[in-house]
Each structure stands twice: as C-alpha cells, then as structure tokens.
Amino acid sequence: MNHLIAQANLSDRIVCDSAGTAGYHIGSPPDRRMAIAAQKQGIVLCGSARQFIRSDFETFDRILAMDRENLANILALDPTGKYREKVRLMCDFCTRHTLQEVPDPYYGGAEGFNQVIDLLFDACEGLLVDVTNELTISQ
C-alpha cells in the first residue's frame, strides 16, 4: 500500500502501517520470501513487525484484516463495537480477484507468496481508489 501511496504522490496525506494480531514476530523484518515476491513487483518491503493494539482504533481511519480470524481478533479488542465501522477485510477492496480472504502463504512455497502479493496489489489498488475518493469528497 505504501508503494502505491508513494506512486500517487499522496505520502503527505495518507499514512499506512501494518500490524499483526499475534505478538510472536514483534521486531522482526518482513519475511524473506515475501520480500523476494514483493521485489519482483518493484516493491521494497521495510519496517518491522508489531502487534495491533487498542489505540490503533483511534490512530487509524481504516483497519483491514487479512482473514476472518484476524478480523475476529481485532474486533475482540473493541467489545463495545465503537470502532466496528472502521474494520474490514482486505479482500473487500479487490477488483480482479474473488477470494474473500488473503491466504496464508507460509506453507505454499514461493508461488504462495507471489499469489499473495498479486492479491494484495489488487486489494491495495482498490483501497487507494476508495481512500482518494474520500479525500476528494472531504476537500
């Protein structure tokens, strides 16, 4: 997403961050296999893993989950449902793919990571259209 935001010259208006719902990779760089798949698409992954925290509901306008299990984990941090409208599945923004969830690539070999990058590229393009439309309306 940050790659597309930069290409659209919107880095000064859109902030994108990534966080997992589990804490076992905190501080780790992106998975090497995912970095290779991304690099094939001209994308350089950077940063380090962090865990989603309750204050992220206040910090971000949109919170996207890769699958229904992550969606449930995120919503569990919002027992009153105050932020429910901010939380969606990433694949809701796909325009070319029909998958409802981002599959876990970790056991699918290199092709699994390539498939996930392609799927996320589609979802992020759709998300960027949605966000820029919202930016235009709010101006």
C-alpha positions, 0 to 999 in steps of 0.5 A, a space after each residue: 500500500 505504501 508503494 502505491 501511496 508513494 506512486 500517487 504522490 499522496 505520502 503527505 496525506 495518507 499514512 499506512 502501517 501494518 500490524 499483526 494480531 499475534 505478538 510472536 514476530 514483534 521486531 522482526 523484518 518482513 519475511 524473506 520470501 515475501 520480500 523476494 515476491 514483493 521485489 519482483 513487483 518493484 516493491 521494497 518491503 521495510 519496517 518491522 513487525 508489531 502487534 495491533 493494539 487498542 489505540 490503533 482504533 483511534 490512530 487509524 481511519 481504516 483497519 483491514 484484516 487479512 482473514 476472518 480470524 484476524 478480523 475476529 481478533 481485532 474486533 475482540 479488542 473493541 467489545 463495545 463495537 465503537 470502532 466496528 465501522 472502521 474494520 474490514 477485510 482486505 479482500 473487500 477492496 479487490 477488483 480482479 480477484 474473488 477470494 474473500 480472504 488473503 491466504 496464508 502463504 507460509 506453507 505454499 512455497 514461493 508461488 504462495 507468496 507471489 499469489 499473495 502479493 498479486 492479491 494484495 496489489 489488487 486489494 491495495 489498488 482498490 483501497 487507494 481508489 476508495 481512500 482518494 475518493 474520500 479525500 476528494 469528497 472531504 476537500 
